[in-house]
Amino acid sequence: MYTQDSIYFFIYLAHINARIKYSKAV
C-alpha cells in the first residue's frame, strides 16, 4: 500500500536519477 507521500518520493528519486544520468551524458 502506497501513500501519496511515498509516490511523490519515488517520483523525486526518479527525477534525481534522470538528472544525474543526463549530466553524466553531457
PDB file of N, CA, C, O and CB in Angstrom:
ATOM      1  N   MET A   1       0.836  -1.201   0.000  1.00  0.00           N
ATOM      2  CA  MET A   1       0.000   0.000   0.000  1.00  0.00           C
ATOM      3  C   MET A   1       0.870   1.250   0.000  1.00  0.00           C
ATOM      4  O   MET A   1       1.708   1.426   0.884  1.00  0.00           O
ATOM      5  CB  MET A   1      -0.945   0.006   1.218  1.00  0.00           C
ATOM      6  N   TYR A   2       0.679   2.094  -0.961  1.00  0.00           N
ATOM      7  CA  TYR A   2       1.489   3.307  -1.045  1.00  0.00           C
ATOM      8  C   TYR A   2       0.672   4.529  -0.630  1.00  0.00           C
ATOM      9  O   TYR A   2      -0.482   4.692  -1.024  1.00  0.00           O
ATOM     10  CB  TYR A   2       2.039   3.490  -2.471  1.00  0.00           C
ATOM     11  N   THR A   3       1.294   5.366   0.161  1.00  0.00           N
ATOM     12  CA  THR A   3       0.644   6.636   0.481  1.00  0.00           C
ATOM     13  C   THR A   3       1.001   7.633  -0.606  1.00  0.00           C
ATOM     14  O   THR A   3       1.891   7.381  -1.418  1.00  0.00           O
ATOM     15  CB  THR A   3       1.073   7.164   1.891  1.00  0.00           C
ATOM     16  N   GLN A   4       0.313   8.759  -0.626  1.00  0.00           N
ATOM     17  CA  GLN A   4       0.597   9.761  -1.649  1.00  0.00           C
ATOM     18  C   GLN A   4       2.016  10.289  -1.489  1.00  0.00           C
ATOM     19  O   GLN A   4       2.690  10.575  -2.478  1.00  0.00           O
ATOM     20  CB  GLN A   4      -0.417  10.918  -1.576  1.00  0.00           C
ATOM     21  N   ASP A   5       2.471  10.421  -0.245  1.00  0.00           N
ATOM     22  CA  ASP A   5       3.818  10.936   0.003  1.00  0.00           C
ATOM     23  C   ASP A   5       4.877  10.008  -0.571  1.00  0.00           C
ATOM     24  O   ASP A   5       5.859  10.475  -1.147  1.00  0.00           O
ATOM     25  CB  ASP A   5       4.049  11.127   1.501  1.00  0.00           C
ATOM     26  N   SER A   6       4.693   8.705  -0.423  1.00  0.00           N
ATOM     27  CA  SER A   6       5.701   7.769  -0.925  1.00  0.00           C
ATOM     28  C   SER A   6       5.736   7.787  -2.447  1.00  0.00           C
ATOM     29  O   SER A   6       6.794   7.607  -3.049  1.00  0.00           O
ATOM     30  CB  SER A   6       5.420   6.344  -0.416  1.00  0.00           C
ATOM     31  N   ILE A   7       4.589   8.002  -3.064  1.00  0.00           N
ATOM     32  CA  ILE A   7       4.549   8.087  -4.525  1.00  0.00           C
ATOM     33  C   ILE A   7       5.348   9.295  -5.001  1.00  0.00           C
ATOM     34  O   ILE A   7       6.123   9.204  -5.953  1.00  0.00           O
ATOM     35  CB  ILE A   7       3.090   8.174  -5.030  1.00  0.00           C
ATOM     36  N   TYR A   8       5.150  10.431  -4.327  1.00  0.00           N
ATOM     37  CA  TYR A   8       5.917  11.627  -4.688  1.00  0.00           C
ATOM     38  C   TYR A   8       7.400  11.410  -4.443  1.00  0.00           C
ATOM     39  O   TYR A   8       8.241  11.928  -5.177  1.00  0.00           O
ATOM     40  CB  TYR A   8       5.426  12.845  -3.896  1.00  0.00           C
ATOM     41  N   PHE A   9       7.720  10.634  -3.395  1.00  0.00           N
ATOM     42  CA  PHE A   9       9.118  10.357  -3.079  1.00  0.00           C
ATOM     43  C   PHE A   9       9.769   9.540  -4.187  1.00  0.00           C
ATOM     44  O   PHE A   9      10.909   9.806  -4.570  1.00  0.00           O
ATOM     45  CB  PHE A   9       9.230   9.619  -1.740  1.00  0.00           C
ATOM     46  N   PHE A  10       9.047   8.543  -4.705  1.00  0.00           N
ATOM     47  CA  PHE A  10       9.596   7.735  -5.794  1.00  0.00           C
ATOM     48  C   PHE A  10       9.777   8.575  -7.054  1.00  0.00           C
ATOM     49  O   PHE A  10      10.757   8.410  -7.781  1.00  0.00           O
ATOM     50  CB  PHE A  10       8.684   6.533  -6.086  1.00  0.00           C
ATOM     51  N   ILE A  11       8.840   9.466  -7.308  1.00  0.00           N
ATOM     52  CA  ILE A  11       8.957  10.356  -8.466  1.00  0.00           C
ATOM     53  C   ILE A  11      10.168  11.264  -8.304  1.00  0.00           C
ATOM     54  O   ILE A  11      10.888  11.535  -9.265  1.00  0.00           O
ATOM     55  CB  ILE A  11       7.672  11.199  -8.645  1.00  0.00           C
ATOM     56  N   TYR A  12      10.387  11.733  -7.069  1.00  0.00           N
ATOM     57  CA  TYR A  12      11.534  12.601  -6.779  1.00  0.00           C
ATOM     58  C   TYR A  12      12.842  11.859  -7.021  1.00  0.00           C
ATOM     59  O   TYR A  12      13.769  12.403  -7.622  1.00  0.00           O
ATOM     60  CB  TYR A  12      11.475  13.112  -5.325  1.00  0.00           C
ATOM     61  N   LEU A  13      12.913  10.615  -6.553  1.00  0.00           N
ATOM     62  CA  LEU A  13      14.130   9.824  -6.751  1.00  0.00           C
ATOM     63  C   LEU A  13      14.378   9.581  -8.234  1.00  0.00           C
ATOM     64  O   LEU A  13      15.512   9.682  -8.701  1.00  0.00           O
ATOM     65  CB  LEU A  13      14.031   8.482  -6.004  1.00  0.00           C
ATOM     66  N   ALA A  14      13.328   9.263  -8.969  1.00  0.00           N
ATOM     67  CA  ALA A  14      13.474   9.015 -10.406  1.00  0.00           C
ATOM     68  C   ALA A  14      13.936  10.285 -11.122  1.00  0.00           C
ATOM     69  O   ALA A  14      14.722  10.219 -12.066  1.00  0.00           O
ATOM     70  CB  ALA A  14      12.141   8.513 -11.009  1.00  0.00           C
ATOM     71  N   HIS A  15      13.446  11.431 -10.672  1.00  0.00           N
ATOM     72  CA  HIS A  15      13.834  12.705 -11.273  1.00  0.00           C
ATOM     73  C   HIS A  15      15.311  12.988 -11.016  1.00  0.00           C
ATOM     74  O   HIS A  15      16.026  13.405 -11.927  1.00  0.00           O
ATOM     75  CB  HIS A  15      12.964  13.851 -10.722  1.00  0.00           C
ATOM     76  N   ILE A  16      15.771  12.771  -9.802  1.00  0.00           N
ATOM     77  CA  ILE A  16      17.184  12.976  -9.465  1.00  0.00           C
ATOM     78  C   ILE A  16      18.057  12.020 -10.277  1.00  0.00           C
ATOM     79  O   ILE A  16      19.091  12.419 -10.814  1.00  0.00           O
ATOM     80  CB  ILE A  16      17.424  12.769  -7.944  1.00  0.00           C
ATOM     81  N   ASN A  17      17.638  10.763 -10.363  1.00  0.00           N
ATOM     82  CA  ASN A  17      18.401   9.764 -11.111  1.00  0.00           C
ATOM     83  C   ASN A  17      18.521  10.161 -12.578  1.00  0.00           C
ATOM     84  O   ASN A  17      19.578   9.993 -13.186  1.00  0.00           O
ATOM     85  CB  ASN A  17      17.742   8.382 -10.989  1.00  0.00           C
ATOM     86  N   ALA A  18      17.442  10.688 -13.142  1.00  0.00           N
ATOM     87  CA  ALA A  18      17.458  11.112 -14.543  1.00  0.00           C
ATOM     88  C   ALA A  18      18.396  12.303 -14.730  1.00  0.00           C
ATOM     89  O   ALA A  18      19.108  12.382 -15.732  1.00  0.00           O
ATOM     90  CB  ALA A  18      16.033  11.473 -15.017  1.00  0.00           C
ATOM     91  N   ARG A  19      18.399  13.224 -13.776  1.00  0.00           N
ATOM     92  CA  ARG A  19      19.282  14.393 -13.882  1.00  0.00           C
ATOM     93  C   ARG A  19      20.742  13.976 -13.801  1.00  0.00           C
ATOM     94  O   ARG A  19      21.588  14.526 -14.506  1.00  0.00           O
ATOM     95  CB  ARG A  19      18.964  15.415 -12.778  1.00  0.00           C
ATOM     96  N   ILE A  20      21.040  13.006 -12.942  1.00  0.00           N
ATOM     97  CA  ILE A  20      22.420  12.530 -12.806  1.00  0.00           C
ATOM     98  C   ILE A  20      22.867  11.868 -14.111  1.00  0.00           C
ATOM     99  O   ILE A  20      23.971  12.128 -14.591  1.00  0.00           O
ATOM    100  CB  ILE A  20      22.547  11.532 -11.615  1.00  0.00           C
ATOM    101  N   LYS A  21      22.024  11.025 -14.680  1.00  0.00           N
ATOM    102  CA  LYS A  21      22.371  10.353 -15.933  1.00  0.00           C
ATOM    103  C   LYS A  21      22.545  11.377 -17.049  1.00  0.00           C
ATOM    104  O   LYS A  21      23.436  11.234 -17.887  1.00  0.00           O
ATOM    105  CB  LYS A  21      21.289   9.320 -16.316  1.00  0.00           C
ATOM    106  N   TYR A  22      21.699  12.411 -17.067  1.00  0.00           N
ATOM    107  CA  TYR A  22      21.773  13.429 -18.107  1.00  0.00           C
ATOM    108  C   TYR A  22      23.066  14.231 -17.986  1.00  0.00           C
ATOM    109  O   TYR A  22      23.739  14.494 -18.982  1.00  0.00           O
ATOM    110  CB  TYR A  22      20.558  14.362 -18.031  1.00  0.00           C
ATOM    111  N   SER A  23      23.403  14.615 -16.766  1.00  0.00           N
ATOM    112  CA  SER A  23      24.613  15.417 -16.569  1.00  0.00           C
ATOM    113  C   SER A  23      25.865  14.608 -16.898  1.00  0.00           C
ATOM    114  O   SER A  23      26.855  15.162 -17.376  1.00  0.00           O
ATOM    115  CB  SER A  23      24.685  15.933 -15.123  1.00  0.00           C
ATOM    116  N   LYS A  24      25.822  13.297 -16.643  1.00  0.00           N
ATOM    117  CA  LYS A  24      26.972  12.451 -16.976  1.00  0.00           C
ATOM    118  C   LYS A  24      27.081  12.267 -18.485  1.00  0.00           C
ATOM    119  O   LYS A  24      28.183  12.187 -19.028  1.00  0.00           O
ATOM    120  CB  LYS A  24      26.858  11.080 -16.279  1.00  0.00           C
ATOM    121  N   ALA A  25      25.933  12.199 -19.162  1.00  0.00           N
ATOM    122  CA  ALA A  25      25.937  12.023 -20.611  1.00  0.00           C
ATOM    123  C   ALA A  25      26.489  13.277 -21.291  1.00  0.00           C
ATOM    124  O   ALA A  25      27.143  13.193 -22.331  1.00  0.00           O
ATOM    125  CB  ALA A  25      24.513  11.709 -21.126  1.00  0.00           C
ATOM    126  N   VAL A  26      26.220  14.429 -20.697  1.00  0.00           N
ATOM    127  CA  VAL A  26      26.715  15.686 -21.261  1.00  0.00           C
ATOM    128  C   VAL A  26      28.071  15.989 -20.646  1.00  0.00           C
ATOM    129  O   VAL A  26      28.684  17.005 -20.973  1.00  0.00           O
ATOM    130  CB  VAL A  26      25.713  16.859 -21.008  1.00  0.00           C
TER     131      VAL A  26
END
